[in-house]
Structures are given as structure tokens and as C-alpha cells.
Amino acid sequence: MPLSRREVEVEVSDTFLRDAGTESLAGDLEHVRDLRVKAEGRLRESIGCSLTVTLTAPGTVPRSDGGKLQRVLDRRALA
């Protein structure tokens, strides 16, 4: 049975995008890649497992009706 892929979506700040001079996090910009690698390293050090970090624009991570972030989204297809 294959292992589940674990991914963490991290919203960057408006300031990060402005300082990066971009509106998109797509592509292979060095400072975007550096932030993603740094976040993956910090997560690995603090919780002891590897996670894939995906950087997203501000306001793109789903929120509940009350405005709080949805902390866990289980996207596995269970049979």
C-alpha cells in the first residue's frame, strides 16, 4: 500500500509578494524556492517528518464559515 503524501499549504504575506516583485508563486524564483526549502526544513526539525510545502498567495487557503483556516483537509481517496 503506498504511503500518503503529506502537503502543507503556507500562505505568504502581501509583503513577501510585494518584495519579491511578483503576484504569482509559480515558476522557479530563487527567493520563493529558498522560503519553501526553509519551511520544509523547519517542519522536519520540529515534528520529525518530511512534508511538502506549497506556498500560496494570501487568502487562498480554505477557511471555515467563521473565517478560521481549515487546519486539515483529508484528500485521500479511501476505498
SERO-4910 file (N, C-alpha, C, O; in steps of 0.05 Angstrom, whole numbers):
BEGIN
 pado doro    nc1    nc2    nc3   cac1   cac2   cac3    cc1    cc2    cc3    oc1    oc2    oc3
  Met    A     17    -23      0      0      0      0     18     25      0     36     27     17
  Pro    A     13     44    -18     30     68    -20     25     86      4      4     87     15
  Leu    A     47    100     11     45    119     33     29    144     24     30    151      0
  Ser    A     15    156     42      1    181     36     21    203     32     42    204     46
  Arg    A     15    221     14     31    244     10     22    266     29     -2    271     31
  Arg    A     40    278     43     33    298     62     42    325     52     65    329     44
  Glu    A     24    344     51     29    370     40     19    391     59     -2    388     71
  Val    A     34    413     62     26    435     78     25    460     60     44    466     46
  Glu    A      2    473     60      0    498     45      6    521     64     -6    523     85
  Val    A     24    538     55     32    561     71     26    586     56     35    590     34
  Glu    A      9    603     68      3    629     55     26    648     61     34    652     84
  Val    A     37    661     40     57    681     44     42    708     49     18    710     43
  Ser    A     57    727     59     45    753     64     45    770     39     59    765     20
  Asp    A     28    791     40     27    810     18     55    823     15     64    829     -7
  Thr    A     68    828     38     94    840     38    115    822     23    131    833      8
  Phe    A    113    796     27    132    778     13    128    780    -17    147    782    -32
  Leu    A    103    779    -26     98    782    -54    107    808    -65    119    809    -87
  Arg    A    102    830    -51    110    856    -60    141    858    -61    151    868    -81
  Asp    A    154    849    -40    183    849    -40    195    831    -62    217    836    -72
  Ala    A    181    810    -68    190    791    -89    186    803   -117    198    793   -136
  Gly    A    169    823   -118    163    836   -144    147    818   -162    150    819   -187
  Thr    A    129    802   -150    113    784   -166     86    781   -153     82    787   -130
  Glu    A     66    773   -169     39    767   -159     34    737   -159     14    728   -148
  Ser    A     53    722   -170     50    693   -173     73    679   -159     95    689   -159
  Leu    A     67    656   -147     88    640   -135     96    617   -153    111    599   -145
  Ala    A     86    617   -177     93    597   -197    121    602   -207    132    623   -204
  Gly    A    132    582   -220    159    585   -231    180    577   -210    174    565   -190
  Asp    A    204    584   -216    227    576   -200    243    600   -191    268    601   -194
  Leu    A    230    620   -179    244    643   -169    260    635   -144    251    620   -127
  Glu    A    285    644   -143    303    635   -122    293    641    -94    295    623    -77
  His    A    282    665    -89    273    671    -61    249    655    -54    245    649    -30
  Val    A    232    648    -73    208    632    -68    217    604    -61    208    592    -42
  Arg    A    236    593    -77    247    566    -72    261    565    -44    258    546    -29
  Asp    A    276    586    -38    290    587    -12    271    587     11    276    573     31
  Leu    A    249    602      9    229    602     31    216    575     34    212    565     56
  Arg    A    209    562     12    197    535     13    216    515     26    208    499     43
  Val    A    241    515     18    261    497     29    265    502     59    267    483     75
  Lys    A    266    527     66    269    534     95    245    525    111    248    514    133
  Ala    A    221    528    100    197    519    115    196    489    117    189    478    138
  Glu    A    204    474     96    205    445     98    225    436    119    220    417    133
  Gly    A    248    450    120    269    443    140    259    448    168    264    431    186
  Arg    A    247    470    172    237    476    200    215    456    208    215    448    231
  Leu    A    197    449    190    177    429    197    190    403    203    182    389    223
  Arg    A    209    394    187    223    369    192    237    369    219    235    349    233
  Glu    A    250    391    226    263    393    252    244    393    275    250    381    296
  Ser    A    221    406    272    203    409    295    184    385    299    178    378    322
  Ile    A    176    372    277    157    349    281    168    322    273    156    302    278
  Gly    A    192    322    261    206    297    256    197    282    232    203    258    229
  Cys    A    182    294    214    176    280    189    176    300    166    174    324    169
  Ser    A    180    289    142    182    306    118    155    313    107    137    295    105
  Leu    A    151    338    100    126    347     88    133    364     64    154    378     63
  Thr    A    116    363     44    120    380     21    106    406     27     82    407     34
  Val    A    120    429     24    108    455     28    101    467      2    117    468    -17
  Thr    A     76    477      0     67    492    -24     61    520    -14     44    524      3
  Leu    A     74    539    -26     69    567    -19     46    577    -35     44    572    -59
  Thr    A     28    591    -22      4    602    -36      1    632    -30     13    642    -11
  Ala    A    -14    645    -47    -18    673    -44    -36    679    -20    -51    661    -11
  Pro    A    -35    702     -9    -52    709     14    -82    705      8    -91    712    -13
  Gly    A    -96    693     27   -125    689     25   -133    665      8   -157    662      2
  Thr    A   -115    648      0   -122    625    -17   -127    599     -2   -139    581    -14
  Val    A   -118    597     22   -122    572     38   -151    572     47   -160    592     59
  Pro    A   -166    550     43   -195    550     51   -199    556     80   -184    548     97
  Arg    A   -221    570     85   -229    578    112   -257    568    118   -273    564     99
  Ser    A   -263    564    143   -290    555    151   -308    580    150   -299    602    145
  Asp    A   -334    576    155   -353    598    155   -346    619    175   -352    643    171
  Gly    A   -333    612    197   -325    632    217   -300    647    210   -291    665    225
  Gly    A   -287    640    187   -263    654    179   -237    642    187   -216    652    180
  Lys    A   -239    620    203   -214    607    212   -204    588    190   -220    577    174
  Leu    A   -178    584    189   -166    566    170   -176    538    175   -179    530    198
  Gln    A   -181    523    154   -186    494    157   -159    481    161   -144    479    142
  Arg    A   -154    471    184   -128    462    191   -120    436    177    -97    433    169
  Val    A   -138    418    173   -132    393    160   -153    386    138   -177    387    144
  Leu    A   -143    381    114   -160    373     93   -151    345     85   -128    342     75
  Asp    A   -167    325     88   -160    298     80   -170    293     52   -194    291     47
  Arg    A   -151    292     33   -158    289      5   -153    261     -6   -152    256    -30
  Arg    A   -150    242     13   -145    215      5   -171    203     -7   -193    209      2
  Ala    A   -167    186    -26   -190    171    -37   -190    144    -23   -175    126    -29
  Leu    A   -208    141     -4   -210    116     12   -229     97     -2   -252    105     -9
  Ala    A   -221     73     -5   -238     53    -18   -253     37      2   -268     19     -6
***
